[in-house]
Amino acid sequence: MPPSPTPAPPRPLIVGVTGASGLIYAVRTLKHMLNADGVVDLVASKASQMVWQAESGIHMPLDPDKQEQFWRDQAAVPTAGKLRCHPWGDVGATIASGSYRTVGMVVIPCSMSTVGRLAAGLSSDLLERAADVQMKEGRKLVVVPRETPFSLIHLRNLTTLAEAGARIVPAIPAWYHQPQTIDDLVDFVVARALDQLDIDCVPLNRWQGHLSHNAAQDAAQDAAHNAAQDAAHNAAQDAAQDAAQD
C-alpha cells in the first residue's frame, strides 16, 4: 500500500490552469491538496473554459464562488481544505502581489502559449502575472507542459524558464509504481510536480531500489518453478495427443 500523505503546508499554493489538454492533472492536484487540508489559490485561464467544454462537455462558471464549487465537484472534495478561485482578469488579486506570501505555484497543465509568454516576461492575465511574481520573488514555480512533440521554439522557451529558476515537469508518467488506473498515471505526474515544492500529499508507491539479493533469488526460483510446471503440462498434453492418434 502507498504511504499515507503528509499534511499540506500552511501557506497557500497557487494552482494555475491553462488551456492545455489534460485538465485531469489540475483536478487531481486539487483533490490531493484539499484532502490534505491544504490552502489553494486557483486561477484558470480563459482558454481553460473552452477546453473543459471540448474535453468533457462541461461549462466552467466564471463567478469565483460558483467556480469554487465547480472545482470541488470535479475533485470530489466537498469541504476539506481551503480553496479560493480568482477570475483570470483580476490583476489586482492577492496572488498578483509579491507581498502575498505563498509556498509557490504550479501551472498544471501548461500550454505552450503560456510557456512562451512567461519566458518573454509578459503578463496578459492574472495567471501569467502570478507566475511572474513567483519568479521575481525567487519562489518556486513549477511548469507542467502538456504538449507533444516539442518544437525548437517550445524547447528554447522551456530552457529560458528553467534558467530563470522554474522547474519543468512534463506530463510524462512512469510505470515502476505499477499503475492500475488512469488516475494512477495522472497522480504520478502530480506527485512529481508537488515534490518540487516539497509537498508530499499524494499516496504513491515510490521507487524503493532494486530487489534485494534474497528477493531476486526467490523471484528467479519462482520463475524456474513456473517454467518447469508449464513444460511438464505441455509434455503431458503432447503425449495424450500422440496416444489418441495411435
N, C-alpha and C positions, 0 to 999 in steps of 0.2 A: 504494500500500500504506500502511496506517496505520503511524505511527512506532512503534518498539519501546518498550515500557513501561519506566519507570524503577524502581529498587528501592523497595520499601515502606519506611517509616520504622522505626527500630529499636524505638521504643516501641509497645506493643500498641494496637490499635484494638478497641474494644468494638463488637460487632455484636449488636443486639437484633432478635429476630424475633417479631413478634406474630401474632395470629390473623387478620390481614387476608388477603384473597385475593391471590395473586401471590407465592408462595414462591420462584418462579424468580428474583426480584430478589435474595433472600438467597443463593441458590445461586450465582448469577453473581458476586456480591460476594465470596464466599469463594473462588471459583475464581481470580479475578484477584489477590486479596490473597495467597493462598497461593503461586500461581505466581510472584509477585514476592518470595517469601521473607519475606512479612510475618508478623507475630505478631498473632493474633486471639484475643480472649476472646469467646466466644459464649454468649448466654443466650436461649433460646427460651421463650416463654410457654406456659402450659398450653393455651391455645386453639390455638396453632400446631400442636400434636399432632393436634387434631381436623381442622384444615384440611388437613394432609398426607393424612389418611385420606380426606377428602372430595374433594380435588382430584386425588390420584394413586393412591389405594388403597394407600398405603404407611404402615406403622407406624413412627413415630419413637421409638426406645428412650429410656428415662429415665435409665439409667445413664450417667454422663458419659463413660466410656471407650468404651462402645458407641455413644454418640451422636456422639463424635468420628469414629469410623469411618463412621457413617451419613452425616454431612455430607461427609466426604471422598469417599465413594462417589457421592453426588449431584453433587458438584462435579467428579468425575473427576480429583482431585488426590491420589494415594495417599500421597505422602511429603513434598512440598515445603512450606516454611513451617512455622509452629508454630500449632497450634490447641488451645485449651483450652475445654471446654464446662462450663457451670455449671448445676446444677439451678435451676429458677425459684424454688424456695422457700428457697434457701440465702442468706439475707440477711446471713450472716457471711462471704461470699466476698470475695476480694480486691477485686473491682470495686465492692463496696458501700462502700468507703472512699475518701475524698479523698486519703489518703496514698499510694494506689496510683496511680502516675503513668501516664498514657495520652496518646495523641495526640488522643483524643476518642471520640465514639460516634456510630454511625449506627443508627437504628431503621428497618429496611427489611424488608418493608413494615410500615407503621404503621397500626394500626386507629384508628378514631375514638374508641373507648372508652379506648384508651391515651392518645391525644391529650388527652381530657378529664381523665383522672386526672393526667397530667403538668402540665396547665395549672392544676389545682387544688392542686398540690403534694403529691399523695398518692403513697405508695409501698407498694402492696399486695403486691408481689413483687420479686424481685431485678432484673428488667429495669427496672421503674419507679424503684427505688432508684438503680441505676447511672446512669440518665438524670438523675435529680435531682441526683446528685453532680456530674455534668459541669456543670450549670448553676450550682450553688452555688460550684464551684471556678473558674468563669469559663473553662471549657474548651469546646471546640466540640461542640455537639450538633446532629446533622443528622436531621431527621424526614422520612421519605418516605411521605406518606399515600397510601393506595390505596383511594379511595372516590369514588363519583360518583352523583348530584350531591352537592355540599356543602350542608348545611342552614345556617341562620344561626348555630345553636349551634356547628357544626363550624368555621365561619369565625371566630367570636369566639374559640374555643379556640386555633385556629391563630395568630390575631393575638396572643393572650396569650403564647404560646410565642415568637413572633418578637420581641415586645417584651422578653422575658426573655433574648434573645440566641440562641435556636435558629435554625437555618437550615431553611427549609421548601422541600423539593424534591419536588413532586408527581410521581407516576409517570406522566409525560406525555412520550412520546418525540418526537423530531424526525425529519425526513426529508432534511434537507440533506446528511447524511453518506452518503446513498444506501444505506440498509439493504437487505440481500438476504434476511435470515432474521429469525425472531422473536428469536433471540439478539442480533442486531444492534440491534434496537429496545430490548431489555432493557438491553444494555450501554451504550447512550446514557444512560439514566437512572442506571445505576450509576456511570458516569464522572462525570456532573454532580454526583452526591451526594458522591463521593470528592473531587471538585475543591474542595468546601467545606472539606475537611480538608487541602488541599494534598497530596493523594496522587494521583499520576499513574501508574497501573499498568494502565489499560485501553486496549488498542490501539483508536484511534478516529480516523477522518478528521475532524479538527476544521475548523471554518469558516475558510477562507483569504481571505475577502473576495470582492468581485465579480471577474468575469473581467477580465483586462487589456484595454486597448483593442484590441490586435492580436488577442488571442484572441477577443474579441467579433466583430471583423470577420471572422475566419476562420469562426466559427460561423455568421454571417449568410450568408457566401458559400456554405458547405456547404448550408445550408438552401435557398438560392435554387437551387443546382445540383440538389438532390434534387427540388425542386418542378418545375423545368423538365423533368427526366427523366420524372417522373410524368405531366406534361401531355403530353409527346410520346408516351409509351406509350399513354395513354388515347386520343389523337387517332388513332394508328395502328390501335388496336382498332376505333374507330368507323368509320374508312374501310374496313376489311376487312369489317365487318358490312354497310355500305352496298353494297359491291361484290357481296357474296354475295346480297343481296336483289334487286339489279338482274339 
